[in-house]
Amino acid sequence: MKFTVKVNATSANLGAGFDCMGLALNLNNVLTVSDETDFPLEIIADENVPHGEDNLIFRSMREVFSLTGKNPAHIKLVQSDSIPHASGLGSSAACIVAGVTAANAMLGFPLSEKETVNLCARLDGHPDNVLPALLGGITAGVMCGDKVEYIRAEVGDGIFTVTLTPDFPLPTELSRKALPSVYPRADVVFSLSRAVLTFAALALKQTDKLHCLDDKLHQPYRKPLIKGYDSAEAALKEAGALCVFLSGAGPTVLGIFDKASTPLNVVAPKGWTLRKLSISDKPVSVTRA
């Protein structure tokens, strides 16, 4: 028994959609899972990834085993990560989605899509990254008790993204600590209105509305944590980005471009990695090897 799972990278928040909106990107982690090992658990991965039971993919798999009451005697994981860690591109969510999907496949898919979504959101704490990682496209989701209500739309190939990622990580815990506990009403209304417009503009492919994308709930407080943010933002805007925002909790800065716009000419600041990424409308995939 052997399965290969391919998971999208994601960009959460999309500016004003704090903790609820996300976008799937065409950058993938690939996991191969099987029972072809003599050990209870064997993990083959980069040296900076945990190789024991504290591995996030395995921990997520164990949640499925606990829910179903089934636990394979032997598990081998081969983890190939293209999504940079602690970058704001959904690496943790990708591991959770890969683990839950792999375990579900090994057990014959006892969990439905909704059950899978609910479990992944509970493990990650928010639906913003796990939804696009699971479903592809642009997603909006809210927690209603212990369940997630969500909407997904396909973005199509009319736009693409350019991400700039600095050569230092920004742990989500540190980025979240920078946020205030109370906000002025005007700031909440400012971001709420733009969040609604952002989702509608992308879902309906009305990209001319994206110039209004902005936020006052998290970006103003997180930008000072990212040395060189202003230079990265300026590089994307000067190249013709329709909008620029902090991807997830950072430190990646993402610009959305219209394919009909002028030729791409982004000059990445020194020490920043540039990636041109299309938007993925494909869900997480599982193939039997």
C-alpha positions as CSV (number, residue, x, y, z in Angstrom):
1,M,0.0,0.0,0.0
2,K,1.6,3.2,-1.2
3,F,0.2,6.7,-1.8
4,T,1.6,10.0,-3.1
5,V,0.0,13.2,-1.8
6,K,0.6,16.6,-3.4
7,V,-0.4,19.8,-1.5
8,N,-0.6,23.4,-2.5
9,A,1.3,26.3,-0.9
10,T,-1.1,29.0,0.2
11,S,-1.3,32.7,1.0
12,A,-3.6,33.5,3.8
13,N,-5.4,36.8,4.7
14,L,-5.0,38.4,1.3
15,G,-4.7,41.7,3.0
16,A,-7.9,42.4,4.9
17,G,-9.3,38.8,5.1
18,F,-7.6,38.2,8.4
19,D,-7.7,34.5,9.5
20,C,-10.5,33.7,7.1
21,M,-9.4,34.0,3.4
22,G,-6.8,32.2,1.5
23,L,-5.4,31.5,-2.0
24,A,-3.8,28.3,-3.3
25,L,-0.4,28.8,-5.1
26,N,1.3,26.5,-7.6
27,L,4.1,25.5,-5.3
28,N,3.9,22.0,-3.8
29,N,5.0,19.7,-1.0
30,V,4.9,16.1,-2.0
31,L,4.5,13.2,0.5
32,T,4.8,9.5,-0.2
33,V,3.3,7.3,2.5
34,S,3.4,3.5,2.7
35,D,3.6,0.6,5.0
36,E,6.7,-0.7,3.3
37,T,9.1,-0.6,6.3
38,D,10.1,-2.9,9.2
39,F,9.8,-0.1,11.7
40,P,6.7,1.3,13.4
41,L,7.6,4.7,11.9
42,E,10.3,5.7,9.4
43,I,10.6,9.2,8.1
44,I,12.8,10.3,5.2
45,A,13.0,14.1,5.0
46,D,15.4,17.1,5.1
47,E,17.6,17.2,8.2
48,N,15.8,20.3,9.6
49,V,12.5,18.3,9.7
50,P,11.6,16.2,12.8
51,H,12.1,12.5,12.1
52,G,10.2,11.1,15.0
53,E,6.7,11.2,16.4
54,D,6.9,15.0,16.8
55,N,6.8,15.3,13.0
56,L,3.8,17.5,12.1
57,I,2.7,15.2,9.3
58,F,2.7,12.2,11.5
59,R,1.0,14.0,14.4
60,S,-1.8,15.0,11.9
61,M,-2.0,11.4,10.7
62,R,-2.4,10.2,14.3
63,E,-5.4,12.4,14.8
64,V,-7.2,10.5,12.0
65,F,-6.1,7.2,13.5
66,S,-7.6,8.3,16.8
67,L,-10.9,9.4,15.2
68,T,-11.3,6.1,13.4
69,G,-9.9,3.7,15.9
70,K,-7.5,2.3,13.3
71,N,-3.7,2.5,13.5
72,P,-1.4,0.9,10.9
73,A,1.4,-1.1,12.4
74,H,4.0,0.3,10.0
75,I,4.3,3.7,8.4
76,K,7.0,5.1,6.1
77,L,6.9,8.8,5.2
78,V,9.0,10.3,2.4
79,Q,8.6,14.1,2.7
80,S,9.7,16.4,-0.1
81,D,9.1,20.1,0.8
82,S,9.3,22.9,-1.7
83,I,7.3,25.3,0.5
84,P,9.8,27.3,2.6
85,H,9.3,27.0,6.4
86,A,8.1,29.9,8.5
87,S,7.7,32.0,5.4
88,G,4.0,32.9,5.3
89,L,3.3,30.4,2.4
90,G,1.4,27.8,4.4
91,S,4.1,25.3,5.2
92,S,2.5,24.1,8.5
93,A,-1.0,23.9,6.9
94,A,0.5,21.9,4.0
95,C,1.9,19.4,6.5
96,I,-1.4,19.1,8.3
97,V,-3.3,18.6,5.1
98,A,-0.8,16.1,3.8
99,G,-0.9,14.1,7.0
100,V,-4.7,14.0,7.3
101,T,-5.1,13.2,3.6
102,A,-2.5,10.5,3.7
103,A,-4.0,8.8,6.8
104,N,-7.4,9.0,5.2
105,A,-6.1,7.3,2.1
106,M,-4.4,4.6,4.0
107,L,-7.6,3.8,5.8
108,G,-9.8,3.7,2.7
109,F,-11.1,7.3,2.9
110,P,-13.5,7.1,5.9
111,L,-13.5,10.9,6.4
112,S,-15.7,13.0,4.1
113,E,-14.5,16.3,2.6
114,K,-16.3,18.3,5.4
115,E,-14.9,16.1,8.1
116,T,-11.4,16.5,6.6
117,V,-11.8,20.3,6.5
118,N,-13.1,20.4,10.1
119,L,-10.2,18.3,11.4
120,C,-7.5,20.3,9.5
121,A,-8.9,23.6,10.7
122,R,-9.0,22.4,14.3
123,L,-5.4,21.2,14.0
124,D,-4.1,24.5,12.4
125,G,-6.3,26.8,14.5
126,H,-7.8,28.7,11.6
127,P,-9.3,27.8,8.2
128,D,-7.5,30.4,6.2
129,N,-4.6,28.2,5.0
130,V,-6.0,24.7,5.2
131,L,-9.0,25.5,3.0
132,P,-7.0,26.5,-0.1
133,A,-4.4,23.8,0.6
134,L,-7.3,21.2,0.5
135,L,-9.6,22.7,-2.1
136,G,-7.5,25.0,-4.3
137,G,-8.6,28.3,-5.7
138,I,-9.7,31.2,-3.4
139,T,-11.5,30.3,-0.2
140,A,-13.3,32.1,2.6
141,G,-14.1,30.2,5.8
142,V,-15.4,30.8,9.3
143,M,-15.5,28.6,12.4
144,C,-19.0,27.9,13.6
145,G,-18.5,26.0,16.8
146,D,-16.2,23.1,15.9
147,K,-17.2,23.1,12.2
148,V,-16.1,25.2,9.3
149,E,-18.5,26.9,6.9
150,Y,-16.7,27.9,3.7
151,I,-17.0,29.1,0.1
152,R,-14.5,28.2,-2.7
153,A,-14.2,29.8,-6.1
154,E,-11.9,29.2,-9.0
155,V,-9.7,32.1,-10.0
156,G,-8.6,30.9,-13.4
157,D,-5.5,31.8,-15.4
158,G,-6.2,35.5,-15.8
159,I,-3.8,36.5,-13.0
160,F,-0.6,35.3,-11.4
161,T,1.4,36.1,-8.3
162,V,5.0,37.1,-7.6
163,T,6.3,36.4,-4.1
164,L,9.4,37.9,-2.4
165,T,10.7,36.0,0.6
166,P,13.6,37.3,2.7
167,D,16.4,35.1,3.9
168,F,15.1,35.0,7.5
169,P,12.0,33.3,8.9
170,L,9.3,35.0,10.9
171,P,7.6,32.5,13.3
172,T,3.8,32.9,13.4
173,E,3.8,33.1,17.2
174,L,6.0,36.2,17.1
175,S,4.0,37.8,14.3
176,R,0.8,37.2,16.2
177,K,2.1,38.7,19.4
178,A,2.6,42.0,17.6
179,L,-1.1,42.5,17.1
180,P,-3.2,44.7,19.5
181,S,-6.1,43.2,21.5
182,V,-8.4,46.2,20.7
183,Y,-9.0,48.1,17.4
184,P,-10.7,51.4,16.6
185,R,-14.1,50.9,15.0
186,A,-13.0,52.8,11.9
187,D,-10.1,50.3,11.3
188,V,-12.5,47.3,11.6
189,V,-14.9,48.8,9.1
190,F,-12.0,49.7,6.7
191,S,-10.7,46.1,6.7
192,L,-14.1,44.4,6.7
193,S,-15.2,46.3,3.6
194,R,-12.0,45.5,1.7
195,A,-12.2,41.9,2.7
196,V,-15.6,41.5,1.1
197,L,-14.5,43.3,-2.1
198,T,-11.3,41.3,-2.3
199,F,-13.0,37.9,-2.3
200,A,-15.7,39.1,-4.8
201,A,-13.1,40.7,-7.1
202,L,-11.0,37.5,-7.3
203,A,-14.0,35.1,-7.5
204,L,-15.7,37.2,-10.2
205,K,-12.4,37.9,-12.0
206,Q,-12.9,41.7,-11.7
207,T,-9.2,42.4,-11.2
208,D,-9.6,46.1,-11.7
209,K,-11.1,46.3,-8.2
210,L,-7.9,44.9,-6.6
211,H,-6.2,48.3,-6.3
212,C,-8.5,48.9,-3.2
213,L,-7.0,46.0,-1.4
214,D,-5.5,47.1,2.0
215,D,-5.8,46.3,5.7
216,K,-5.6,48.0,9.1
217,L,-6.0,44.9,11.3
218,H,-2.7,43.1,11.0
219,Q,-0.4,44.4,8.3
220,P,0.5,47.8,10.0
221,Y,1.7,45.9,13.1
222,R,3.6,43.1,11.3
223,K,5.4,45.1,8.7
224,P,7.9,46.6,11.2
225,L,9.0,43.0,12.0
226,I,10.2,42.5,8.4
227,K,13.4,44.3,7.6
228,G,13.2,45.4,3.9
229,Y,9.4,45.2,3.6
230,D,9.1,48.6,2.1
231,S,11.7,47.8,-0.6
232,A,10.0,44.6,-1.5
233,E,6.6,46.3,-1.7
234,A,8.0,49.1,-3.8
235,A,9.7,46.5,-6.2
236,L,6.4,44.8,-6.8
237,K,4.4,48.0,-7.3
238,E,6.9,49.5,-9.7
239,A,6.7,46.3,-11.8
240,G,2.9,46.8,-12.1
241,A,1.3,44.7,-9.4
242,L,-2.4,45.2,-9.1
243,C,-2.0,44.9,-5.3
244,V,0.6,44.0,-2.7
245,F,0.1,42.4,0.7
246,L,1.8,40.4,3.4
247,S,1.4,36.7,2.8
248,G,0.0,35.1,5.9
249,A,1.9,36.2,9.0
250,G,4.9,37.0,6.8
251,P,7.7,37.5,6.0
252,T,6.8,36.8,2.4
253,V,5.4,39.8,0.4
254,L,3.1,38.9,-2.4
255,G,1.9,40.9,-5.5
256,I,-0.9,40.0,-7.8
257,F,-0.4,40.7,-11.5
258,D,-2.7,40.7,-14.5
259,K,-1.4,38.6,-17.4
260,A,-2.5,41.4,-19.8
261,S,-0.3,43.9,-18.0
262,T,3.2,45.0,-19.1
263,P,6.0,42.4,-19.1
264,L,7.1,41.4,-15.7
265,N,10.2,43.1,-14.4
266,V,10.5,42.7,-10.7
267,V,13.8,43.5,-9.2
268,A,14.1,41.6,-5.9
269,P,15.9,43.3,-3.0
270,K,19.2,41.8,-2.0
271,G,18.7,38.7,0.1
272,W,15.1,38.1,-1.1
273,T,14.0,35.1,-3.2
274,L,11.6,35.8,-6.1
275,R,9.0,33.2,-7.1
276,K,6.6,33.7,-10.0
277,L,3.6,31.5,-9.0
278,S,0.4,30.8,-10.8
279,I,-2.8,30.4,-8.7
280,S,-3.7,26.7,-8.3
281,D,-7.4,25.8,-8.7
282,K,-6.5,22.2,-8.1
283,P,-7.3,20.5,-4.8
284,V,-4.9,18.3,-2.8
285,S,-4.2,15.2,-4.9
286,V,-3.8,11.6,-3.9
287,T,-2.5,8.9,-6.2
288,R,-1.9,5.3,-5.6
289,A,1.7,4.5,-6.4
